[in-house]
Structures are given as structure tokens and as C-alpha cells.
Amino acid sequence: MIKKAVLLTLLMTVFVYGCGYKMAVTGTKAAFKIYPASIENVSKEANIDHLFENEVKSYFSSINALAPQSTADYVGYVTLTGVSSSAAVKLTSGQTATFDLYATLNITVKDKAGNEIFVKSLGSSVTYNQTSSLSASVSNRNNAIKQAVRDALETFRYEFENR
């Protein structure tokens, strides 16, 4: 019985850490409160302004870091500067089955006095599927953009809290 429990624990550890799965720190309270004064998309990616803005606010809200300007510790400026994708797997028919999407965010954080205390460009890569259905492919791409933004913001949170 103990051998089975140890084996199961070992297999779960290998599965979780060995398959590229990234443990998230969301759900726990952030060590800061931030007011996003500017959430801007300057990438060439059209029609994702609201998607980007909603994902940034949703992320900060999920870690209990979103605050009004009057009670925030910091003021943040988040800019999506680039979204690029490249074919990851091509089928023998010449169709692309998956894409690697890379999003780049510039994040600037200022204290209440207006001094820049954090300036960094962060990026994240996500793979998504393209199907024969146009609506499914667009949905997969939008979900990949949201996931890439969320991953870059998780990196920001880690670096900001551990600076």
C-alpha cells in the first residue's frame, strides 16, 4: 500500500513538473495593490483591445491586486507591444495544425510620488491549434493571446514581489 502511494506521488510529480505544466500562484493575495492607469494595445493585432484590457484587469483582480487609484500602492502602465505567431507543426497536406504564439508586454510601475520603480518588457509563448473551422481557430487564437498575457503577468508578479 505504501509502495503504491509513493509510486503514485512520484508519477504525479513527474507528470506535473515534467510535461511543461507551470504551477500558478494565482488565487493567493498579492503583496501589492495596483491601479492600471493605462492598458494599451500598440501591437499590429487588430480587434483585441478589449480582450487585452479585460485579461489584464481579470488577472489583477484574481490575485486581489486591483485597486482604485485612491487606495492603490502603485500605478501601472501595461502595453501589449507585439503578438507574433509561427507554424509549429505542418501536416503532410501543407495545412498548419498548430501555431506558437508569442506576446510581448511592456510594464511600467510607478509609486504614488510618480517615480518609476519597475520597468520591464516581458514575453510569453503559447501553442494553439488551428482547425478547419474558422470560428474555432479564432477562438483558439484569442484564448492563446489571453493565456500568453496571463503568463507574462504572472512573471511580472513574481519579479515585482521579489525585487
CNS distance restraints for C-alpha pairs under 8 A (distance, minus, plus):
assign (resid   1 and name CA) (resid   5 and name CA) 6.41 0.50 0.50
assign (resid   2 and name CA) (resid   6 and name CA) 6.14 0.50 0.50
assign (resid   3 and name CA) (resid   7 and name CA) 6.00 0.50 0.50
assign (resid   4 and name CA) (resid   8 and name CA) 5.95 0.50 0.50
assign (resid   5 and name CA) (resid   9 and name CA) 6.08 0.50 0.50
assign (resid   6 and name CA) (resid  10 and name CA) 6.08 0.50 0.50
assign (resid   7 and name CA) (resid  11 and name CA) 6.08 0.50 0.50
assign (resid   8 and name CA) (resid  12 and name CA) 6.10 0.50 0.50
assign (resid   9 and name CA) (resid  13 and name CA) 6.12 0.50 0.50
assign (resid  10 and name CA) (resid  14 and name CA) 6.23 0.50 0.50
assign (resid  11 and name CA) (resid  15 and name CA) 6.01 0.50 0.50
assign (resid  12 and name CA) (resid  16 and name CA) 5.98 0.50 0.50
assign (resid  13 and name CA) (resid  17 and name CA) 5.97 0.50 0.50
assign (resid  13 and name CA) (resid  18 and name CA) 7.69 0.50 0.50
assign (resid  14 and name CA) (resid  18 and name CA) 4.99 0.50 0.50
assign (resid  14 and name CA) (resid  19 and name CA) 7.56 0.50 0.50
assign (resid  15 and name CA) (resid  19 and name CA) 5.72 0.50 0.50
assign (resid  16 and name CA) (resid  20 and name CA) 7.49 0.50 0.50
assign (resid  16 and name CA) (resid  21 and name CA) 5.74 0.50 0.50
assign (resid  16 and name CA) (resid  22 and name CA) 7.86 0.50 0.50
assign (resid  17 and name CA) (resid  21 and name CA) 6.07 0.50 0.50
assign (resid  17 and name CA) (resid  22 and name CA) 7.37 0.50 0.50
assign (resid  24 and name CA) (resid 154 and name CA) 7.64 0.50 0.50
assign (resid  25 and name CA) (resid 154 and name CA) 7.60 0.50 0.50
assign (resid  26 and name CA) (resid  62 and name CA) 6.60 0.50 0.50
assign (resid  26 and name CA) (resid  63 and name CA) 5.56 0.50 0.50
assign (resid  26 and name CA) (resid 154 and name CA) 7.97 0.50 0.50
assign (resid  27 and name CA) (resid  62 and name CA) 6.01 0.50 0.50
assign (resid  27 and name CA) (resid  63 and name CA) 5.37 0.50 0.50
assign (resid  27 and name CA) (resid  64 and name CA) 7.98 0.50 0.50
assign (resid  28 and name CA) (resid  63 and name CA) 5.74 0.50 0.50
assign (resid  28 and name CA) (resid  64 and name CA) 7.66 0.50 0.50
assign (resid  29 and name CA) (resid  63 and name CA) 5.18 0.50 0.50
assign (resid  29 and name CA) (resid  64 and name CA) 5.36 0.50 0.50
assign (resid  29 and name CA) (resid  65 and name CA) 7.24 0.50 0.50
assign (resid  30 and name CA) (resid  63 and name CA) 5.54 0.50 0.50
assign (resid  30 and name CA) (resid  64 and name CA) 6.04 0.50 0.50
assign (resid  30 and name CA) (resid  65 and name CA) 5.65 0.50 0.50
assign (resid  31 and name CA) (resid  65 and name CA) 7.73 0.50 0.50
assign (resid  31 and name CA) (resid 161 and name CA) 6.74 0.50 0.50
assign (resid  32 and name CA) (resid  65 and name CA) 5.93 0.50 0.50
assign (resid  32 and name CA) (resid  73 and name CA) 6.41 0.50 0.50
assign (resid  32 and name CA) (resid  74 and name CA) 7.71 0.50 0.50
assign (resid  32 and name CA) (resid 161 and name CA) 7.95 0.50 0.50
assign (resid  33 and name CA) (resid  64 and name CA) 7.57 0.50 0.50
assign (resid  33 and name CA) (resid  65 and name CA) 4.38 0.50 0.50
assign (resid  33 and name CA) (resid  66 and name CA) 5.85 0.50 0.50
assign (resid  33 and name CA) (resid  67 and name CA) 5.76 0.50 0.50
assign (resid  33 and name CA) (resid  71 and name CA) 7.75 0.50 0.50
assign (resid  33 and name CA) (resid  72 and name CA) 4.90 0.50 0.50
assign (resid  33 and name CA) (resid  73 and name CA) 5.15 0.50 0.50
assign (resid  33 and name CA) (resid  74 and name CA) 6.44 0.50 0.50
assign (resid  34 and name CA) (resid  60 and name CA) 7.92 0.50 0.50
assign (resid  34 and name CA) (resid  65 and name CA) 5.75 0.50 0.50
assign (resid  34 and name CA) (resid  66 and name CA) 5.39 0.50 0.50
assign (resid  34 and name CA) (resid  67 and name CA) 5.62 0.50 0.50
assign (resid  34 and name CA) (resid  68 and name CA) 7.81 0.50 0.50
assign (resid  34 and name CA) (resid  69 and name CA) 7.79 0.50 0.50
assign (resid  34 and name CA) (resid  72 and name CA) 5.05 0.50 0.50
assign (resid  34 and name CA) (resid  73 and name CA) 5.89 0.50 0.50
assign (resid  34 and name CA) (resid  74 and name CA) 4.82 0.50 0.50
assign (resid  34 and name CA) (resid  75 and name CA) 5.55 0.50 0.50
assign (resid  34 and name CA) (resid  76 and name CA) 6.34 0.50 0.50
assign (resid  35 and name CA) (resid  66 and name CA) 6.12 0.50 0.50
assign (resid  35 and name CA) (resid  67 and name CA) 5.32 0.50 0.50
assign (resid  35 and name CA) (resid  68 and name CA) 5.69 0.50 0.50
assign (resid  35 and name CA) (resid  69 and name CA) 5.28 0.50 0.50
assign (resid  35 and name CA) (resid  72 and name CA) 5.68 0.50 0.50
assign (resid  35 and name CA) (resid  73 and name CA) 7.90 0.50 0.50
assign (resid  35 and name CA) (resid  74 and name CA) 6.33 0.50 0.50
assign (resid  35 and name CA) (resid  75 and name CA) 4.84 0.50 0.50
assign (resid  35 and name CA) (resid  76 and name CA) 5.92 0.50 0.50
assign (resid  36 and name CA) (resid  57 and name CA) 7.89 0.50 0.50
assign (resid  36 and name CA) (resid  66 and name CA) 7.78 0.50 0.50
assign (resid  36 and name CA) (resid  75 and name CA) 5.89 0.50 0.50
assign (resid  36 and name CA) (resid  76 and name CA) 4.57 0.50 0.50
assign (resid  36 and name CA) (resid  77 and name CA) 5.93 0.50 0.50
assign (resid  36 and name CA) (resid  78 and name CA) 7.30 0.50 0.50
assign (resid  37 and name CA) (resid  75 and name CA) 6.19 0.50 0.50
assign (resid  37 and name CA) (resid  76 and name CA) 5.81 0.50 0.50
assign (resid  37 and name CA) (resid  77 and name CA) 5.89 0.50 0.50
assign (resid  38 and name CA) (resid  76 and name CA) 6.88 0.50 0.50
assign (resid  38 and name CA) (resid  77 and name CA) 4.74 0.50 0.50
assign (resid  38 and name CA) (resid  78 and name CA) 6.10 0.50 0.50
assign (resid  38 and name CA) (resid  79 and name CA) 7.66 0.50 0.50
assign (resid  39 and name CA) (resid  52 and name CA) 7.91 0.50 0.50
assign (resid  39 and name CA) (resid  53 and name CA) 5.87 0.50 0.50
assign (resid  39 and name CA) (resid  56 and name CA) 7.66 0.50 0.50
assign (resid  39 and name CA) (resid  77 and name CA) 6.13 0.50 0.50
assign (resid  39 and name CA) (resid  78 and name CA) 4.88 0.50 0.50
assign (resid  39 and name CA) (resid  79 and name CA) 5.79 0.50 0.50
assign (resid  40 and name CA) (resid  49 and name CA) 7.27 0.50 0.50
assign (resid  40 and name CA) (resid  53 and name CA) 7.37 0.50 0.50
assign (resid  40 and name CA) (resid  78 and name CA) 6.43 0.50 0.50
assign (resid  40 and name CA) (resid  79 and name CA) 4.75 0.50 0.50
assign (resid  40 and name CA) (resid  80 and name CA) 6.28 0.50 0.50
assign (resid  41 and name CA) (resid  48 and name CA) 7.78 0.50 0.50
assign (resid  41 and name CA) (resid  49 and name CA) 5.85 0.50 0.50
assign (resid  41 and name CA) (resid  52 and name CA) 7.30 0.50 0.50
assign (resid  41 and name CA) (resid  79 and name CA) 5.73 0.50 0.50
assign (resid  41 and name CA) (resid  80 and name CA) 4.71 0.50 0.50
assign (resid  41 and name CA) (resid  81 and name CA) 6.55 0.50 0.50
assign (resid  42 and name CA) (resid  79 and name CA) 6.91 0.50 0.50
assign (resid  42 and name CA) (resid  80 and name CA) 5.95 0.50 0.50
assign (resid  42 and name CA) (resid  81 and name CA) 5.26 0.50 0.50
assign (resid  42 and name CA) (resid  82 and name CA) 7.36 0.50 0.50
assign (resid  43 and name CA) (resid  80 and name CA) 6.08 0.50 0.50
assign (resid  43 and name CA) (resid  81 and name CA) 4.72 0.50 0.50
assign (resid  43 and name CA) (resid  82 and name CA) 4.56 0.50 0.50
assign (resid  43 and name CA) (resid  83 and name CA) 6.41 0.50 0.50
assign (resid  44 and name CA) (resid  82 and name CA) 6.98 0.50 0.50
assign (resid  44 and name CA) (resid  83 and name CA) 7.44 0.50 0.50
assign (resid  45 and name CA) (resid  82 and name CA) 7.70 0.50 0.50
assign (resid  45 and name CA) (resid  83 and name CA) 6.55 0.50 0.50
assign (resid  48 and name CA) (resid  52 and name CA) 5.93 0.50 0.50
assign (resid  49 and name CA) (resid  53 and name CA) 6.16 0.50 0.50
assign (resid  50 and name CA) (resid  54 and name CA) 5.86 0.50 0.50
assign (resid  51 and name CA) (resid  55 and name CA) 6.14 0.50 0.50
assign (resid  51 and name CA) (resid 142 and name CA) 7.90 0.50 0.50
assign (resid  51 and name CA) (resid 146 and name CA) 7.35 0.50 0.50
assign (resid  52 and name CA) (resid  56 and name CA) 6.29 0.50 0.50
assign (resid  52 and name CA) (resid  80 and name CA) 7.87 0.50 0.50
assign (resid  52 and name CA) (resid 146 and name CA) 6.98 0.50 0.50
assign (resid  52 and name CA) (resid 149 and name CA) 7.59 0.50 0.50
assign (resid  53 and name CA) (resid  57 and name CA) 6.31 0.50 0.50
assign (resid  54 and name CA) (resid  58 and name CA) 5.85 0.50 0.50
assign (resid  55 and name CA) (resid  59 and name CA) 6.00 0.50 0.50
assign (resid  55 and name CA) (resid 146 and name CA) 6.20 0.50 0.50
assign (resid  55 and name CA) (resid 149 and name CA) 7.27 0.50 0.50
assign (resid  55 and name CA) (resid 150 and name CA) 7.07 0.50 0.50
assign (resid  56 and name CA) (resid  60 and name CA) 6.36 0.50 0.50
assign (resid  56 and name CA) (resid 149 and name CA) 7.43 0.50 0.50
assign (resid  56 and name CA) (resid 150 and name CA) 7.32 0.50 0.50
assign (resid  56 and name CA) (resid 153 and name CA) 7.77 0.50 0.50
assign (resid  57 and name CA) (resid  61 and name CA) 6.00 0.50 0.50
assign (resid  57 and name CA) (resid  66 and name CA) 7.11 0.50 0.50
assign (resid  58 and name CA) (resid  62 and name CA) 6.01 0.50 0.50
assign (resid  59 and name CA) (resid  63 and name CA) 6.60 0.50 0.50
assign (resid  59 and name CA) (resid 150 and name CA) 6.54 0.50 0.50
assign (resid  59 and name CA) (resid 153 and name CA) 7.53 0.50 0.50
assign (resid  60 and name CA) (resid  64 and name CA) 6.24 0.50 0.50
assign (resid  60 and name CA) (resid  65 and name CA) 5.05 0.50 0.50
assign (resid  60 and name CA) (resid  66 and name CA) 5.00 0.50 0.50
assign (resid  61 and name CA) (resid  65 and name CA) 5.85 0.50 0.50
assign (resid  61 and name CA) (resid  66 and name CA) 5.01 0.50 0.50
assign (resid  66 and name CA) (resid  72 and name CA) 7.85 0.50 0.50
assign (resid  67 and name CA) (resid  71 and name CA) 6.28 0.50 0.50
assign (resid  67 and name CA) (resid  72 and name CA) 5.25 0.50 0.50
assign (resid  68 and name CA) (resid  72 and name CA) 5.97 0.50 0.50
assign (resid  69 and name CA) (resid  75 and name CA) 7.39 0.50 0.50
assign (resid  73 and name CA) (resid 111 and name CA) 6.72 0.50 0.50
assign (resid  73 and name CA) (resid 112 and name CA) 6.73 0.50 0.50
assign (resid  74 and name CA) (resid 109 and name CA) 6.46 0.50 0.50
assign (resid  74 and name CA) (resid 110 and name CA) 5.67 0.50 0.50
assign (resid  74 and name CA) (resid 111 and name CA) 4.73 0.50 0.50
assign (resid  74 and name CA) (resid 112 and name CA) 5.99 0.50 0.50
assign (resid  75 and name CA) (resid 109 and name CA) 5.67 0.50 0.50
assign (resid  75 and name CA) (resid 110 and name CA) 5.21 0.50 0.50
assign (resid  75 and name CA) (resid 111 and name CA) 6.31 0.50 0.50
assign (resid  75 and name CA) (resid 112 and name CA) 7.10 0.50 0.50
assign (resid  76 and name CA) (resid 107 and name CA) 7.11 0.50 0.50
assign (resid  76 and name CA) (resid 108 and name CA) 5.79 0.50 0.50
assign (resid  76 and name CA) (resid 109 and name CA) 4.49 0.50 0.50
assign (resid  76 and name CA) (resid 110 and name CA) 6.42 0.50 0.50
assign (resid  77 and name CA) (resid 106 and name CA) 7.96 0.50 0.50
assign (resid  77 and name CA) (resid 107 and name CA) 5.71 0.50 0.50
assign (resid  77 and name CA) (resid 108 and name CA) 5.09 0.50 0.50
assign (resid  77 and name CA) (resid 109 and name CA) 6.34 0.50 0.50
assign (resid  78 and name CA) (resid 105 and name CA) 6.77 0.50 0.50
assign (resid  78 and name CA) (resid 106 and name CA) 5.90 0.50 0.50
assign (resid  78 and name CA) (resid 107 and name CA) 4.70 0.50 0.50
assign (resid  78 and name CA) (resid 108 and name CA) 6.63 0.50 0.50
assign (resid  79 and name CA) (resid 105 and name CA) 5.49 0.50 0.50
assign (resid  79 and name CA) (resid 106 and name CA) 5.12 0.50 0.50
assign (resid  79 and name CA) (resid 107 and name CA) 6.45 0.50 0.50
assign (resid  80 and name CA) (resid 103 and name CA) 7.40 0.50 0.50
assign (resid  80 and name CA) (resid 104 and name CA) 6.01 0.50 0.50
assign (resid  80 and name CA) (resid 105 and name CA) 4.55 0.50 0.50
assign (resid  80 and name CA) (resid 106 and name CA) 6.50 0.50 0.50
assign (resid  81 and name CA) (resid 103 and name CA) 7.80 0.50 0.50
assign (resid  81 and name CA) (resid 104 and name CA) 5.66 0.50 0.50
assign (resid  81 and name CA) (resid 105 and name CA) 5.72 0.50 0.50
assign (resid  81 and name CA) (resid 106 and name CA) 6.78 0.50 0.50
assign (resid  82 and name CA) (resid 102 and name CA) 7.87 0.50 0.50
assign (resid  82 and name CA) (resid 103 and name CA) 5.63 0.50 0.50
assign (resid  82 and name CA) (resid 104 and name CA) 5.10 0.50 0.50
assign (resid  82 and name CA) (resid 105 and name CA) 7.29 0.50 0.50
assign (resid  83 and name CA) (resid 101 and name CA) 7.00 0.50 0.50
assign (resid  83 and name CA) (resid 102 and name CA) 5.64 0.50 0.50
assign (resid  83 and name CA) (resid 103 and name CA) 4.47 0.50 0.50
assign (resid  83 and name CA) (resid 104 and name CA) 6.52 0.50 0.50
assign (resid  83 and name CA) (resid 145 and name CA) 7.98 0.50 0.50
assign (resid  84 and name CA) (resid 101 and name CA) 5.68 0.50 0.50
assign (resid  84 and name CA) (resid 102 and name CA) 5.24 0.50 0.50
assign (resid  84 and name CA) (resid 103 and name CA) 6.58 0.50 0.50
assign (resid  85 and name CA) (resid  99 and name CA) 6.25 0.50 0.50
assign (resid  85 and name CA) (resid 100 and name CA) 5.32 0.50 0.50
assign (resid  85 and name CA) (resid 101 and name CA) 4.19 0.50 0.50
assign (resid  85 and name CA) (resid 102 and name CA) 6.06 0.50 0.50
assign (resid  86 and name CA) (resid  99 and name CA) 5.49 0.50 0.50
assign (resid  86 and name CA) (resid 100 and name CA) 5.38 0.50 0.50
assign (resid  86 and name CA) (resid 101 and name CA) 6.71 0.50 0.50
assign (resid  87 and name CA) (resid  96 and name CA) 6.27 0.50 0.50
assign (resid  87 and name CA) (resid  97 and name CA) 7.88 0.50 0.50
assign (resid  87 and name CA) (resid  98 and name CA) 6.21 0.50 0.50
assign (resid  87 and name CA) (resid  99 and name CA) 4.51 0.50 0.50
assign (resid  87 and name CA) (resid 100 and name CA) 6.31 0.50 0.50
assign (resid  88 and name CA) (resid  96 and name CA) 7.64 0.50 0.50
assign (resid  88 and name CA) (resid  97 and name CA) 7.72 0.50 0.50
assign (resid  88 and name CA) (resid  98 and name CA) 5.48 0.50 0.50
assign (resid  88 and name CA) (resid  99 and name CA) 4.97 0.50 0.50
assign (resid  88 and name CA) (resid 100 and name CA) 5.83 0.50 0.50
assign (resid  88 and name CA) (resid 127 and name CA) 7.99 0.50 0.50
assign (resid  89 and name CA) (resid  96 and name CA) 6.02 0.50 0.50
assign (resid  89 and name CA) (resid  97 and name CA) 5.72 0.50 0.50
assign (resid  89 and name CA) (resid  98 and name CA) 5.44 0.50 0.50
assign (resid  89 and name CA) (resid  99 and name CA) 7.17 0.50 0.50
assign (resid  90 and name CA) (resid  94 and name CA) 6.02 0.50 0.50
assign (resid  90 and name CA) (resid  95 and name CA) 5.82 0.50 0.50
assign (resid  90 and name CA) (resid  96 and name CA) 4.43 0.50 0.50
assign (resid  90 and name CA) (resid  97 and name CA) 5.85 0.50 0.50
assign (resid  90 and name CA) (resid  98 and name CA) 7.48 0.50 0.50
assign (resid  91 and name CA) (resid  95 and name CA) 5.40 0.50 0.50
assign (resid  91 and name CA) (resid  96 and name CA) 6.01 0.50 0.50
assign (resid  91 and name CA) (resid  97 and name CA) 6.50 0.50 0.50
assign (resid  96 and name CA) (resid 130 and name CA) 6.95 0.50 0.50
assign (resid  97 and name CA) (resid 129 and name CA) 5.84 0.50 0.50
assign (resid  97 and name CA) (resid 130 and name CA) 5.37 0.50 0.50
assign (resid  97 and name CA) (resid 131 and name CA) 6.85 0.50 0.50
assign (resid  98 and name CA) (resid 127 and name CA) 6.68 0.50 0.50
assign (resid  98 and name CA) (resid 128 and name CA) 5.56 0.50 0.50
assign (resid  98 and name CA) (resid 129 and name CA) 4.36 0.50 0.50
assign (resid  98 and name CA) (resid 130 and name CA) 5.65 0.50 0.50
assign (resid  99 and name CA) (resid 127 and name CA) 5.55 0.50 0.50
assign (resid  99 and name CA) (resid 128 and name CA) 5.47 0.50 0.50
assign (resid  99 and name CA) (resid 129 and name CA) 6.35 0.50 0.50
assign (resid  99 and name CA) (resid 130 and name CA) 7.25 0.50 0.50
assign (resid 100 and name CA) (resid 125 and name CA) 6.65 0.50 0.50
assign (resid 100 and name CA) (resid 126 and name CA) 5.74 0.50 0.50
assign (resid 100 and name CA) (resid 127 and name CA) 4.41 0.50 0.50
assign (resid 100 and name CA) (resid 128 and name CA) 6.58 0.50 0.50
assign (resid 101 and name CA) (resid 125 and name CA) 5.52 0.50 0.50
assign (resid 101 and name CA) (resid 126 and name CA) 5.26 0.50 0.50
assign (resid 101 and name CA) (resid 127 and name CA) 6.00 0.50 0.50
assign (resid 101 and name CA) (resid 128 and name CA) 7.47 0.50 0.50
assign (resid 101 and name CA) (resid 144 and name CA) 7.07 0.50 0.50
assign (resid 101 and name CA) (resid 145 and name CA) 7.41 0.50 0.50
assign (resid 101 and name CA) (resid 148 and name CA) 7.85 0.50 0.50
assign (resid 102 and name CA) (resid 123 and name CA) 6.86 0.50 0.50
assign (resid 102 and name CA) (resid 124 and name CA) 5.65 0.50 0.50
assign (resid 102 and name CA) (resid 125 and name CA) 4.38 0.50 0.50
assign (resid 102 and name CA) (resid 126 and name CA) 6.55 0.50 0.50
assign (resid 102 and name CA) (resid 148 and name CA) 7.05 0.50 0.50
assign (resid 103 and name CA) (resid 123 and name CA) 5.47 0.50 0.50
assign (resid 103 and name CA) (resid 124 and name CA) 5.59 0.50 0.50
assign (resid 103 and name CA) (resid 125 and name CA) 6.58 0.50 0.50
assign (resid 103 and name CA) (resid 145 and name CA) 7.05 0.50 0.50
assign (resid 103 and name CA) (resid 148 and name CA) 6.01 0.50 0.50
assign (resid 103 and name CA) (resid 149 and name CA) 6.73 0.50 0.50
assign (resid 104 and name CA) (resid 121 and name CA) 6.83 0.50 0.50
assign (resid 104 and name CA) (resid 122 and name CA) 5.70 0.50 0.50
assign (resid 104 and name CA) (resid 123 and name CA) 4.28 0.50 0.50
assign (resid 104 and name CA) (resid 124 and name CA) 6.79 0.50 0.50
assign (resid 104 and name CA) (resid 152 and name CA) 7.85 0.50 0.50
assign (resid 105 and name CA) (resid 121 and name CA) 5.60 0.50 0.50
assign (resid 105 and name CA) (resid 122 and name CA) 5.26 0.50 0.50
assign (resid 105 and name CA) (resid 123 and name CA) 6.09 0.50 0.50
assign (resid 105 and name CA) (resid 149 and name CA) 7.58 0.50 0.50
assign (resid 105 and name CA) (resid 152 and name CA) 7.20 0.50 0.50
assign (resid 106 and name CA) (resid 119 and name CA) 7.46 0.50 0.50
assign (resid 106 and name CA) (resid 120 and name CA) 5.83 0.50 0.50
assign (resid 106 and name CA) (resid 121 and name CA) 4.30 0.50 0.50
assign (resid 106 and name CA) (resid 122 and name CA) 6.32 0.50 0.50
assign (resid 107 and name CA) (resid 118 and name CA) 7.59 0.50 0.50
assign (resid 107 and name CA) (resid 119 and name CA) 5.78 0.50 0.50
assign (resid 107 and name CA) (resid 120 and name CA) 5.51 0.50 0.50
assign (resid 107 and name CA) (resid 121 and name CA) 6.25 0.50 0.50
assign (resid 107 and name CA) (resid 122 and name CA) 7.66 0.50 0.50
assign (resid 107 and name CA) (resid 156 and name CA) 7.99 0.50 0.50
assign (resid 108 and name CA) (resid 116 and name CA) 7.01 0.50 0.50
assign (resid 108 and name CA) (resid 117 and name CA) 7.79 0.50 0.50
assign (resid 108 and name CA) (resid 118 and name CA) 5.57 0.50 0.50
assign (resid 108 and name CA) (resid 119 and name CA) 4.45 0.50 0.50
assign (resid 108 and name CA) (resid 120 and name CA) 6.64 0.50 0.50
assign (resid 109 and name CA) (resid 116 and name CA) 5.90 0.50 0.50
assign (resid 109 and name CA) (resid 117 and name CA) 5.89 0.50 0.50
assign (resid 109 and name CA) (resid 118 and name CA) 5.04 0.50 0.50
assign (resid 109 and name CA) (resid 119 and name CA) 6.52 0.50 0.50
assign (resid 110 and name CA) (resid 114 and name CA) 5.32 0.50 0.50
assign (resid 110 and name CA) (resid 115 and name CA) 5.18 0.50 0.50
assign (resid 110 and name CA) (resid 116 and name CA) 4.35 0.50 0.50
assign (resid 110 and name CA) (resid 117 and name CA) 5.53 0.50 0.50
assign (resid 110 and name CA) (resid 118 and name CA) 7.03 0.50 0.50
assign (resid 111 and name CA) (resid 115 and name CA) 5.55 0.50 0.50
assign (resid 111 and name CA) (resid 116 and name CA) 6.67 0.50 0.50
assign (resid 111 and name CA) (resid 117 and name CA) 6.73 0.50 0.50
assign (resid 118 and name CA) (resid 160 and name CA) 7.36 0.50 0.50
assign (resid 122 and name CA) (resid 152 and name CA) 5.87 0.50 0.50
assign (resid 122 and name CA) (resid 155 and name CA) 7.57 0.50 0.50
assign (resid 122 and name CA) (resid 156 and name CA) 7.36 0.50 0.50
assign (resid 123 and name CA) (resid 148 and name CA) 7.68 0.50 0.50
assign (resid 123 and name CA) (resid 152 and name CA) 5.52 0.50 0.50
assign (resid 124 and name CA) (resid 148 and name CA) 5.15 0.50 0.50
assign (resid 124 and name CA) (resid 149 and name CA) 7.13 0.50 0.50
assign (resid 124 and name CA) (resid 151 and name CA) 6.15 0.50 0.50
assign (resid 124 and name CA) (resid 152 and name CA) 5.42 0.50 0.50
assign (resid 125 and name CA) (resid 148 and name CA) 5.91 0.50 0.50
assign (resid 126 and name CA) (resid 144 and name CA) 5.95 0.50 0.50
assign (resid 126 and name CA) (resid 145 and name CA) 7.84 0.50 0.50
assign (resid 126 and name CA) (resid 147 and name CA) 7.11 0.50 0.50
assign (resid 126 and name CA) (resid 148 and name CA) 5.90 0.50 0.50
assign (resid 127 and name CA) (resid 144 and name CA) 7.00 0.50 0.50
assign (resid 128 and name CA) (resid 140 and name CA) 6.10 0.50 0.50
assign (resid 128 and name CA) (resid 141 and name CA) 6.50 0.50 0.50
assign (resid 128 and name CA) (resid 144 and name CA) 6.16 0.50 0.50
assign (resid 129 and name CA) (resid 137 and name CA) 6.88 0.50 0.50
assign (resid 129 and name CA) (resid 140 and name CA) 6.45 0.50 0.50
assign (resid 129 and name CA) (resid 141 and name CA) 7.88 0.50 0.50
assign (resid 130 and name CA) (resid 136 and name CA) 7.61 0.50 0.50
assign (resid 130 and name CA) (resid 137 and name CA) 4.83 0.50 0.50
assign (resid 130 and name CA) (resid 140 and name CA) 7.23 0.50 0.50
assign (resid 131 and name CA) (resid 136 and name CA) 6.67 0.50 0.50
assign (resid 131 and name CA) (resid 137 and name CA) 5.59 0.50 0.50
assign (resid 132 and name CA) (resid 137 and name CA) 7.62 0.50 0.50
assign (resid 133 and name CA) (resid 137 and name CA) 6.21 0.50 0.50
assign (resid 134 and name CA) (resid 138 and name CA) 6.18 0.50 0.50
assign (resid 135 and name CA) (resid 139 and name CA) 6.10 0.50 0.50
assign (resid 136 and name CA) (resid 140 and name CA) 6.05 0.50 0.50
assign (resid 137 and name CA) (resid 141 and name CA) 6.16 0.50 0.50
assign (resid 138 and name CA) (resid 142 and name CA) 6.14 0.50 0.50
assign (resid 139 and name CA) (resid 143 and name CA) 6.12 0.50 0.50
assign (resid 140 and name CA) (resid 144 and name CA) 6.12 0.50 0.50
assign (resid 141 and name CA) (resid 145 and name CA) 6.20 0.50 0.50
assign (resid 142 and name CA) (resid 146 and name CA) 6.26 0.50 0.50
assign (resid 143 and name CA) (resid 147 and name CA) 6.11 0.50 0.50
assign (resid 144 and name CA) (resid 148 and name CA) 6.03 0.50 0.50
assign (resid 145 and name CA) (resid 149 and name CA) 6.16 0.50 0.50
assign (resid 146 and name CA) (resid 150 and name CA) 6.12 0.50 0.50
assign (resid 147 and name CA) (resid 151 and name CA) 6.04 0.50 0.50
assign (resid 148 and name CA) (resid 152 and name CA) 6.18 0.50 0.50
assign (resid 149 and name CA) (resid 153 and name CA) 6.17 0.50 0.50
assign (resid 150 and name CA) (resid 154 and name CA) 6.17 0.50 0.50
assign (resid 151 and name CA) (resid 155 and name CA) 6.36 0.50 0.50
assign (resid 152 and name CA) (resid 156 and name CA) 6.26 0.50 0.50
assign (resid 153 and name CA) (resid 157 and name CA) 6.13 0.50 0.50
assign (resid 154 and name CA) (resid 158 and name CA) 6.27 0.50 0.50
assign (resid 155 and name CA) (resid 159 and name CA) 6.18 0.50 0.50
assign (resid 156 and name CA) (resid 160 and name CA) 5.78 0.50 0.50
assign (resid 157 and name CA) (resid 161 and name CA) 5.93 0.50 0.50
assign (resid 158 and name CA) (resid 162 and name CA) 6.06 0.50 0.50
assign (resid 159 and name CA) (resid 163 and name CA) 5.84 0.50 0.50
